[in-house]
Amino acid sequence: GLRALVHLRLASTVSGTQYPFPQHPRPTPHQIFHLSYGASQADIKSRYYELVREHHPDSAHAQHIPPSERHSRFQAITAAYETLTGKSGLQFGSGPRGSPSDVYMYEELMRRRR
Amino acid sequence: MVALGIDLGTSSCRVGVWKHDHVEIITNEHGNRATPCYVSMVANKCVIGEEAKRQVPSYPQNTIFNAKRFIGRKFNDLEVQSVMKYYPFDLFSKDGRPYVTIERQGQQDFSAEEISSVILKKMKSLGEVHLGVPCEDVVITVPCYFTDAQRRATQNAAKLAGLKVLRLLNDSTAAVIANGLASDRDLESDEHRILVIGLGAGALDVTSVQDQWGVFEVETVAGDCHLGGEDFDDRLVFHFVQEFWSQHQKDISLDPRALWRLRAECERAKCALSSATRADIALEYLHDGIDFYSSITRAQFEAICSDLFQRILDRVEKVLRNKDSVAEVILAGGSTRIPYIQTMISKLVCGKLPVKNLNPETVATGAAVMAAVLSGNLSPKLEDTLALDVASFSLGIQTAGGVMTHVISSSATIPTRKSEIFTTYADNQSSLIFRVFEGDNERANDNNLLGIFELSDIPPAPRGVPRIEVRFDIDANNILDVTAFDQNTGRMKGVTVSGPAQNHAMDDSYQQFMDEDAGTRVKKTLDWYTSNLRLLITEDKLPGTVKASEKASLESAVKRAEEFLSMAEKEGPNVERYEEMQQMLETTSLSILRKHGTAPS
């Protein structure tokens, strides 16, 4: 019963997806999720899986989109999900995370190259 | 276009295809659904599978098996070194990688990739004969814990076999897909957690997967890609080599043919012990005309392998402890048939959960399903087959004090892309050297070094000012690509972090550097850094915006380091304390200099 129901729903969305990816550049997480600001965590979670089914690069519904676009859309969806669920610790415009490796190695490698 | 699913195991290989709305596992010319991963080359003839396996006693040094254990590894890896003495064929090092050498006409040296490609080519032709059309597209399964290098090597093997890899699929993900397709899933359910334990001939995978809203979402993976049935065989072989020695004072480990026959007999005994409590070993004329008769009990076998079994259970327990509400446990792979392992897993889940044994074709079935999905098969049966996989390891860059700074954390959903900004540690520094690691340890050197690359031609600037963005891209195959670019100039450097064509010159000088005494290295680093900062303060070269309080905290940090250096001189080297000090100093100075360096003047 349920399976048939889901198929019916998916079949109806093959051509025009239920939650299309926003066309304009830099959509907000809420725009990507087609949810208002008051949405609950439960809403966000279930919508995430609906978006995954529609937009995952492997999904049959996404096969008409070029691969690179599929990937960046999916990455935008996971990033938005992280933001909406508070899992993302990254702030925009944050400073450098330090410098790689160590000074002596750098000096030594430079010297050896000369 | 039809695509095949291949389960390329350590000891055997299976190929399946989605046909008439279900998966068919394709049989080989002997009617077997699994083909042994054996390649035998004698004179100018190459045979694969059963025939090759049969040839081992006659040509022990010309028949290669278990190539998967060497693929993508370095010759000096402990995993290669520890098992090579039990194999009848010869391994040697070429460019630091393990190669086998075979005495025959024509090509004599083969890499593990080349051996695997011969097997894959065989699978390709089995598929083509079965379907009657050419097949190029495949999904190949790999252990979750396969490293970047092992994944790349597997892809390369497929390429050599004339195949196009649609996906490298994790074994346990394949098992979950196949299991899900065969059972009645509740597509509207939230949170149905499945624990998959895969233990085959070569590797252990422990994966927790959520089946929710019709999507399989992998949460965490744990495992060991060198722990499986072959290790139990190794233990048994060792046990009987010793027994033979104590009975006859003769070492059969130097006799390749005897070693092989013993190995085959041990494998048979191991399988027998899954149902019987005692197994006999009978080998006539094993060595020097001596017949060898012995036996082993299940209890003895469990004792011989007890530390290996414990390692398996530790991994499982670790995943179980962090995951409550596991609804189902599924076991995949031949070695999960060992009664002791089954009993212990039931015990771990307190006998409450259903523990389901999957048939040995599950992984190939999952691969074939995924192959159908990725090649655009629109069968309604496949509509709910979507798996969200995760990065198997954390990936990052070594920063101050030897710390691993994560750019992507393990269990991040893939494909993914993440960036971090890094900067210079010296004034007017013109290039940065990045060391990319995979692994979950805090100290970079405890992880696996994937590669080293350099971004050069950074315009002169005070330390901490340049903003170098490093971007990590992980594709759906769990393969990493790294690019670095200077945000100010836009100069970019793309790097392939592993594979045979890596930056050898850089590697060599790096290796020389690492070979030097670690104590000297950390001391020189801290010395250099401290004196530079001291110079900056005394010559008043700090940016004008630096507040007096900030200058004071910088001053005190430098002073602490100077005192530490003079104290440490007397006390002798302690690498960790040097690194701690280095980290403290860098954190303090960078936080201040960054703030002022990047602020508009």
HADDOCK unambig.tbl for C-alpha pairs under 7 A between the chains (distance, minus, plus):
assign (segid A and resid 3 and name CA) (segid B and resid 187 and name CA) 6.80 0.50 0.50
assign (segid A and resid 49 and name CA) (segid B and resid 213 and name CA) 6.26 0.50 0.50
assign (segid A and resid 49 and name CA) (segid B and resid 215 and name CA) 6.91 0.50 0.50
assign (segid A and resid 58 and name CA) (segid B and resid 374 and name CA) 6.26 0.50 0.50
assign (segid A and resid 59 and name CA) (segid B and resid 386 and name CA) 6.82 0.50 0.50
assign (segid A and resid 60 and name CA) (segid B and resid 376 and name CA) 6.68 0.50 0.50
assign (segid A and resid 75 and name CA) (segid B and resid 416 and name CA) 5.94 0.50 0.50
assign (segid A and resid 95 and name CA) (segid B and resid 421 and name CA) 6.85 0.50 0.50
assign (segid A and resid 96 and name CA) (segid B and resid 421 and name CA) 4.51 0.50 0.50
assign (segid A and resid 96 and name CA) (segid B and resid 422 and name CA) 4.72 0.50 0.50
assign (segid A and resid 96 and name CA) (segid B and resid 423 and name CA) 6.07 0.50 0.50
assign (segid A and resid 96 and name CA) (segid B and resid 467 and name CA) 6.82 0.50 0.50
assign (segid A and resid 97 and name CA) (segid B and resid 420 and name CA) 6.90 0.50 0.50
assign (segid A and resid 97 and name CA) (segid B and resid 421 and name CA) 5.91 0.50 0.50
assign (segid A and resid 97 and name CA) (segid B and resid 422 and name CA) 5.42 0.50 0.50
assign (segid A and resid 98 and name CA) (segid B and resid 399 and name CA) 6.45 0.50 0.50
assign (segid A and resid 98 and name CA) (segid B and resid 422 and name CA) 5.48 0.50 0.50
assign (segid A and resid 98 and name CA) (segid B and resid 423 and name CA) 6.04 0.50 0.50
assign (segid A and resid 98 and name CA) (segid B and resid 590 and name CA) 6.99 0.50 0.50
assign (segid A and resid 99 and name CA) (segid B and resid 399 and name CA) 5.61 0.50 0.50
assign (segid A and resid 99 and name CA) (segid B and resid 400 and name CA) 6.51 0.50 0.50
assign (segid A and resid 99 and name CA) (segid B and resid 422 and name CA) 5.36 0.50 0.50
assign (segid A and resid 99 and name CA) (segid B and resid 423 and name CA) 4.94 0.50 0.50
assign (segid A and resid 99 and name CA) (segid B and resid 424 and name CA) 5.50 0.50 0.50
assign (segid A and resid 99 and name CA) (segid B and resid 425 and name CA) 5.94 0.50 0.50
assign (segid A and resid 100 and name CA) (segid B and resid 397 and name CA) 6.70 0.50 0.50
assign (segid A and resid 100 and name CA) (segid B and resid 398 and name CA) 5.57 0.50 0.50
assign (segid A and resid 100 and name CA) (segid B and resid 399 and name CA) 4.22 0.50 0.50
assign (segid A and resid 100 and name CA) (segid B and resid 400 and name CA) 6.54 0.50 0.50
assign (segid A and resid 100 and name CA) (segid B and resid 422 and name CA) 6.96 0.50 0.50
assign (segid A and resid 100 and name CA) (segid B and resid 433 and name CA) 6.66 0.50 0.50
assign (segid A and resid 100 and name CA) (segid B and resid 434 and name CA) 5.68 0.50 0.50
assign (segid A and resid 101 and name CA) (segid B and resid 398 and name CA) 5.45 0.50 0.50
assign (segid A and resid 101 and name CA) (segid B and resid 399 and name CA) 5.03 0.50 0.50
assign (segid A and resid 101 and name CA) (segid B and resid 400 and name CA) 6.16 0.50 0.50
assign (segid A and resid 101 and name CA) (segid B and resid 433 and name CA) 6.71 0.50 0.50
assign (segid A and resid 101 and name CA) (segid B and resid 434 and name CA) 6.45 0.50 0.50
assign (segid A and resid 101 and name CA) (segid B and resid 435 and name CA) 6.78 0.50 0.50
assign (segid A and resid 102 and name CA) (segid B and resid 400 and name CA) 6.33 0.50 0.50
assign (segid A and resid 102 and name CA) (segid B and resid 525 and name CA) 6.78 0.50 0.50
assign (segid A and resid 103 and name CA) (segid B and resid 525 and name CA) 5.77 0.50 0.50
assign (segid A and resid 104 and name CA) (segid B and resid 524 and name CA) 6.43 0.50 0.50
assign (segid A and resid 104 and name CA) (segid B and resid 525 and name CA) 4.80 0.50 0.50
assign (segid A and resid 106 and name CA) (segid B and resid 433 and name CA) 6.99 0.50 0.50
assign (segid A and resid 109 and name CA) (segid B and resid 509 and name CA) 6.82 0.50 0.50
